[in-house]
């Protein structure tokens, strides 16, 4: 499959737009540890928040077996000033290089980083089109403050 020179950055912009459409609360400055749930068990957990970035995990328990790759679980870093979001971990893989020689010991695709960001863009697009994944009707759970 051919990849354009600038496709990855365009995916980062699409991912940001999709996340903001699904989870408008992200622009409001939620704190670390907040869980946002949607009616069909689409969940987001804020892991880290700084002035210009937010790191969060997104999951959707579907009951998929490990042989099928398991349920989707992605860690995303959002750069609010640049209005982009990139996948920093997917399932059990993290710290993606922009390009891998092929074959490689982990048998990752040559453009694995682009592929996982494309997956996030498609997943968010599907969720935006699907009933039950709308931003309204969700619930925000804020953790109890430490004692």
N, C-alpha and C positions, 0 to 999 in steps of 0.2 A: 504494500500500500504506500502510495506517495504522500508525503507530508509537505505542506508549504513552509517556507522559511519562517513566517510569522504566525503560524497557526497556534502555537502554544500560548502566546500572549493574548491572542483573541479568545482562546478558551478560558484564560484567567478572567477576562472581562465578562464573558458569558456566565461563568460560575458565580462571580460577584453579583451580577444582576439577578440570577436565579435564586441565590441565597437571600438577597434583600426582598425579593418578591414573596418567597415562602416564609421568611422569618423577619418581618419588618422590625421586630424588637431589637435586632442586632445593632441598628443604628442609634438606639436609645441609650447605649452605654451600660448594658447588663454586666453584672460582676461575675467573677470566676465561680464555678460550681453550680451555676443556674442551669436547670434542665428545662427545655421547651418540648412539649409533647403535642403531637397533632392527632386528630381523631383516629387515624389508621395506624397508630403505633410508630410513626415516623418521629424519631427523637434526636435532639441536638443537646450536647453538653458543652458549656464554655469551660475550657481548660486553662486558658491564660488570656489576660487582657492587659494591654499596654496602651499608651496614648494613641498610637497609630495602627496597632495590630490586634487581632483577636485570633486565638487558636481554639478550634472547637472540633468535637467529634460528632459525626452523623451516623446513625445506625437505623436499620429497619429490620426488626425480627420477623423473618418470613418462614423460619423452620427449615431452611435448606440444609442438606447434609454437607459434611466436610468434603465429600467426594465431588460435590458440585461447586465447591469454593466457599461454602458457608454463607451466612447472612451478610449483606453489605455492611461494611464498617470502614469509614474513611475519616482521617484527620485532615482538617483544612486550615490553612493560615490565611486570614483576610487582612489585606493591606488597605485600610480605609482611606488613606490619603491618595493612593493611586487607583482606588476603586477596582481592585483585582483580588481574586482568591485562587490559591493553588493548593493542590493535594500534596501534603507532606508525608502521609502514610496511608497505605491501603492494605487491608487485611493484616498480614504479618510483615509487610515490607515497608521500609522507610528510607529517607535520604536518597531519593532518586537522582541519578546523574542525568544530564541532558541526553546522553547517548551512551550506549553500551556496545562493545564489540560482540559479535555473534559468531559462534556460540560462546557463552560465558558460564561460569560455575553455577549461578543461580537460575540459568535458563530464562532470563528476562529478555523481552523484546528489545530491539535496538533503540526504539523511541518509547520506552516504557513510561517515562514521565508524561509525554504527550498522550499516550493511551489512557492512563488513569485519570488525567484531567478531562479527556473526552468522555470517559465513562461518567464522571461526576456531572458534566454538562448535560449528557443525555438523561441521566437519572433525575436531575433537577427539572429538566424539561418535561419528563414523563409525570413527575409529581405535580407540576403546575397544571398539566392537562387533566390529571385524574381527579375524580370526585373524592373528597375527603382529605385532600392535601392542601386545601386552601389555607391561607394565613389566618383567616378568622376562625373562631371556634376552637382554638388551641388552648393549652393550659401552660402557664409558667410556674415551675416549682422552684422556689428559692430555698437553699439549704438553711438550716438553723445556724445561727451564729455560734462560734465556739464558746464553751462555758469558761 
